Amino acid sequence: MRFRPDGIEPFKDVFARSKDQIRAFPGNRHVELLQDQNNPEIFFTYSKWESPEALESYRNSELFEKTWAETKALFNDKPEAWSTEKRGEGQAG
């Protein structure tokens, strides 16, 4: 996510207020905030979910709706999201 310079601190506040609720959401295993080393306007939220269904349940929740509304008002560019899975490291296939 890329934020306007004046949106950086407000976004950090939004994340600080919501991170414990996200961590407590059914199916969430982990969530953290990462900031680009070279561009302070770029952030990533890194989360782990038990299943795609758990993530989708969160995305359809009131918590996500409220947090996303506050967050997207601070953007400086269209956000991107990826769902990934770990490959290798002893996993078959």
WOLINMO-V662669 format. One record per residue. N is the residue number from 1. RES is the residue in one small letter. PSI is psi in whole degrees, 0 to 359 (* if undefined). Layout:
N:RES:PSI  N:RES:PSI
This chain:
1:m:136  2:r:128  3:f:152  4:r:149  5:p:321  6:d:358  7:g:353  8:i:306  9:e:317  10:p:323  11:f:316  12:k:322  13:d:316  14:v:313  15:f:316  16:a:321  17:r:331  18:s:345  19:k:319  20:d:324  21:q:321  22:i:316  23:r:328  24:a:353  25:f:137  26:p:127  27:g:350  28:n:133  29:r:338  30:h:144  31:v:137  32:e:162  33:l:130  34:l:142  35:q:136  36:d:137  37:q:331  38:n:339  39:n:105  40:p:352  41:e:352  42:i:127  43:f:156  44:f:138  45:t:130  46:y:120  47:s:154  48:k:135  49:w:148  50:e:330  51:s:162  52:p:327  53:e:322  54:a:318  55:l:316  56:e:322  57:s:317  58:y:315  59:r:338  60:n:8  61:s:161  62:e:324  63:l:311  64:f:315  65:e:314  66:k:312  67:t:317  68:w:321  69:a:316  70:e:320  71:t:311  72:k:338  73:a:345  74:l:356  75:f:153  76:n:353  77:d:164  78:k:130  79:p:159  80:e:151  81:a:146  82:w:145  83:s:127  84:t:168  85:e:150  86:k:135  87:r:155  88:g:209  89:e:47  90:g:358  91:q:140  92:a:150  93:g:*
